[in-house]
Amino acid sequence: MIRMPITFPDGQPLNRAMAAEVVQTASRFESRVMISHEQKLVNAKSMLGLLSLSVDDQKGMMLLAEGPDEAAAADAVAALLK
């Protein structure tokens, strides 16, 4: 399992366009890709899940990937969020 800290671009919650890009990118991989913040864990392949992460303080937000192509999946999603 890969865990890496992330933040959304400009420190703002994801908008619909960026969330759609994250879903599209994460969906290209077989691995399970999740984003956690505090007690919430959402599927990065779910538009609704991502849009529910309307967080003001992004400290402690983590990208998690687990599966056969986890490294590539984590790198692709993290690169998109930079």
SETIBA-719998 format. One record per atom (N, C-alpha, C): residue number from 1; atom name; z, x, y. Coordinates in steps of 0.05 Angstrom, whole numbers, always signed. Layout:
PT   i at     pz     px     py
PT NUM CA      Z      X      Y
...
***
This chain:
PT   i at     pz     px     py
PT   1  N     +0    +17    -24
PT   1 CA     +0     +0     +0
PT   1  C     +0    +18    +25
PT   2  N    -16    +10    +44
PT   2 CA    -17    +24    +69
PT   2  C     -4     +8    +91
PT   3  N    +13    +21   +106
PT   3 CA    +27     +8   +129
PT   3  C    +22    +25   +154
PT   4  N    +12    +13   +175
PT   4 CA     +8    +28   +200
PT   4  C    +15    +10   +224
PT   5  N    +28    +22   +244
PT   5 CA    +34     +7   +268
PT   5  C     +9     +1   +284
PT   6  N     +7    -23   +295
PT   6 CA    -16    -31   +311
PT   6  C     -6    -46   +336
PT   7  N    -24    -49   +355
PT   7 CA    -20    -67   +377
PT   7  C    -47    -80   +383
PT   8  N    -46   -103   +395
PT   8 CA    -71   -117   +402
PT   8  C    -82   -103   +428
PT   9  N   -108   -104   +432
PT   9 CA   -120    -91   +455
PT   9  C   -107   -102   +481
PT  10  N   -102    -84   +500
PT  10 CA    -91    -89   +526
PT  10  C    -63   -101   +524
PT  11  N    -50    -99   +501
PT  11 CA    -23   -110   +498
PT  11  C    -21   -140   +500
PT  12  N    -44   -154   +498
PT  12 CA    -44   -183   +500
PT  12  C    -47   -195   +472
PT  13  N    -39   -221   +469
PT  13 CA    -44   -234   +443
PT  13  C    -74   -236   +438
PT  14  N    -82   -238   +414
PT  14 CA   -110   -240   +407
PT  14  C   -122   -266   +419
PT  15  N   -147   -263   +430
PT  15 CA   -162   -286   +437
PT  15  C   -179   -294   +414
PT  16  N   -193   -317   +416
PT  16 CA   -209   -326   +393
PT  16  C   -231   -307   +385
PT  17  N   -244   -295   +405
PT  17 CA   -267   -277   +398
PT  17  C   -257   -252   +383
PT  18  N   -235   -240   +392
PT  18 CA   -225   -217   +378
PT  18  C   -214   -224   +351
PT  19  N   -200   -247   +349
PT  19 CA   -190   -256   +323
PT  19  C   -213   -260   +303
PT  20  N   -235   -271   +313
PT  20 CA   -258   -275   +295
PT  20  C   -269   -248   +285
PT  21  N   -270   -228   +303
PT  21 CA   -279   -202   +295
PT  21  C   -260   -190   +274
PT  22  N   -234   -193   +278
PT  22 CA   -215   -182   +258
PT  22  C   -219   -196   +231
PT  23  N   -221   -223   +231
PT  23 CA   -226   -237   +206
PT  23  C   -251   -228   +193
PT  24  N   -273   -226   +208
PT  24 CA   -298   -217   +197
PT  24  C   -296   -189   +185
PT  25  N   -283   -171   +199
PT  25 CA   -279   -144   +189
PT  25  C   -262   -143   +164
PT  26  N   -239   -156   +165
PT  26 CA   -221   -156   +142
PT  26  C   -233   -169   +118
PT  27  N   -250   -189   +122
PT  27 CA   -262   -204   +100
PT  27  C   -283   -187    +85
PT  28  N   -292   -166    +96
PT  28 CA   -311   -149    +82
PT  28  C   -299   -133    +59
PT  29  N   -272   -133    +58
PT  29 CA   -258   -116    +38
PT  29  C   -245   -134    +17
PT  30  N   -242   -123     -6
PT  30 CA   -229   -137    -28
PT  30  C   -199   -137    -25
PT  31  N   -189   -116    -12
PT  31 CA   -159   -113     -9
PT  31  C   -147   -136     +7
PT  32  N   -122   -140     +2
PT  32 CA   -106   -159    +18
PT  32  C    -99   -145    +44
PT  33  N   -105   -157    +67
PT  33 CA   -100   -146    +93
PT  33  C    -82   -165   +108
PT  34  N    -59   -156   +117
PT  34 CA    -39   -173   +130
PT  34  C    -29   -159   +156
PT  35  N    -19   -176   +174
PT  35 CA     -6   -165   +198
PT  35  C    +22   -177   +199
PT  36  N    +41   -160   +203
PT  36 CA    +69   -170   +205
PT  36  C    +80   -164   +232
PT  37  N    +97   -182   +241
PT  37 CA   +112   -179   +266
PT  37  C   +138   -194   +263
PT  38  N   +160   -179   +266
PT  38 CA   +187   -190   +262
PT  38  C   +188   -203   +234
PT  39  N   +193   -229   +232
PT  39 CA   +196   -242   +206
PT  39  C   +170   -256   +198
PT  40  N   +149   -253   +213
PT  40 CA   +124   -267   +207
PT  40  C   +104   -249   +194
PT  41  N    +90   -258   +174
PT  41 CA    +70   -243   +159
PT  41  C    +45   -261   +157
PT  42  N    +23   -253   +169
PT  42 CA     -2   -269   +168
PT  42  C    -25   -254   +155
PT  43  N    -42   -269   +143
PT  43 CA    -66   -259   +131
PT  43  C    -86   -252   +152
PT  44  N    -96   -227   +153
PT  44 CA   -116   -218   +173
PT  44  C   -143   -230   +167
PT  45  N   -146   -244   +145
PT  45 CA   -172   -257   +139
PT  45  C   -171   -287   +147
PT  46  N   -149   -295   +160
PT  46 CA   -145   -323   +169
PT  46  C   -145   -325   +199
PT  47  N   -164   -339   +210
PT  47 CA   -166   -343   +239
PT  47  C   -141   -357   +249
PT  48  N   -132   -378   +235
PT  48 CA   -109   -393   +243
PT  48  C    -84   -375   +243
PT  49  N    -81   -359   +222
PT  49 CA    -59   -341   +220
PT  49  C    -58   -322   +243
PT  50  N    -80   -309   +249
PT  50 CA    -81   -290   +271
PT  50  C    -75   -303   +298
PT  51  N    -86   -326   +303
PT  51 CA    -81   -339   +328
PT  51  C    -52   -348   +331
PT  52  N    -38   -351   +309
PT  52 CA    -10   -358   +310
PT  52  C     +8   -335   +319
PT  53  N     -3   -311   +320
PT  53 CA    +12   -287   +328
PT  53  C    +12   -284   +358
PT  54  N    +21   -303   +373
PT  54 CA    +21   -301   +402
PT  54  C    +47   -287   +410
PT  55  N    +47   -261   +407
PT  55 CA    +72   -246   +412
PT  55  C    +70   -232   +439
PT  56  N    +93   -233   +453
PT  56 CA    +94   -219   +479
PT  56  C   +102   -190   +475
PT  57  N   +121   -185   +458
PT  57 CA   +130   -157   +453
PT  57  C   +118   -149   +426
PT  58  N    +99   -130   +427
PT  58 CA    +85   -122   +402
PT  58  C    +98    -99   +388
PT  59  N   +122    -91   +396
PT  59 CA   +136    -70   +382
PT  59  C   +141    -78   +354
PT  60  N   +137    -60   +335
PT  60 CA   +143    -66   +307
PT  60  C   +121    -81   +293
PT  61  N    +98    -85   +306
PT  61 CA    +76    -99   +293
PT  61  C    +63    -79   +274
PT  62  N    +58    -89   +249
PT  62 CA    +47    -71   +228
PT  62  C    +22    -83   +215
PT  63  N     +3    -66   +208
PT  63 CA    -20    -73   +192
PT  63  C    -14    -64   +164
PT  64  N    -17    -82   +145
PT  64 CA    -12    -76   +117
PT  64  C    -37    -81   +101
PT  65  N    -44    -63    +84
PT  65 CA    -67    -66    +66
PT  65  C    -60    -57    +38
PT  66  N    -68    -74    +19
PT  66 CA    -62    -67     -9
PT  66  C    -85    -76    -26
PT  67  N    -95    -57    -42
PT  67 CA   -117    -63    -60
PT  67  C   -135    -39    -64
PT  68  N   -157    -43    -78
PT  68 CA   -175    -21    -86
PT  68  C   -188     -6    -62
PT  69  N   -192    -20    -41
PT  69 CA   -205     -8    -17
PT  69  C   -187     -9     +7
PT  70  N   -161     -6     +2
PT  70 CA   -141    -10    +24
PT  70  C   -144    +10    +47
PT  71  N   -151    +35    +41
PT  71 CA   -153    +55    +63
PT  71  C   -176    +47    +81
PT  72  N   -199    +40    +70
PT  72 CA   -222    +33    +86
PT  72  C   -216     +7   +102
PT  73  N   -203    -12    +89
PT  73 CA   -196    -37   +103
PT  73  C   -177    -33   +126
PT  74  N   -156    -17   +122
PT  74 CA   -137    -11   +143
PT  74  C   -150     +4   +166
PT  75  N   -166    +24   +160
PT  75 CA   -180    +39   +181
PT  75  C   -199    +22   +197
PT  76  N   -214     +4   +184
PT  76 CA   -233    -13   +198
PT  76  C   -219    -32   +217
PT  77  N   -198    -45   +208
PT  77 CA   -184    -65   +225
PT  77  C   -169    -50   +247
PT  78  N   -156    -28   +241
PT  78 CA   -142    -13   +262
PT  78  C   -162     -3   +283
PT  79  N   -185     +7   +275
PT  79 CA   -205    +16   +294
PT  79  C   -214     -7   +313
PT  80  N   -216    -30   +302
PT  80 CA   -224    -53   +318
PT  80  C   -204    -61   +339
PT  81  N   -178    -56   +333
PT  81 CA   -157    -64   +351
PT  81  C   -150    -43   +372
PT  82  N   -163    -20   +371
PT  82 CA   -158     +1   +391
PT  82  C   -173     -4   +416
***
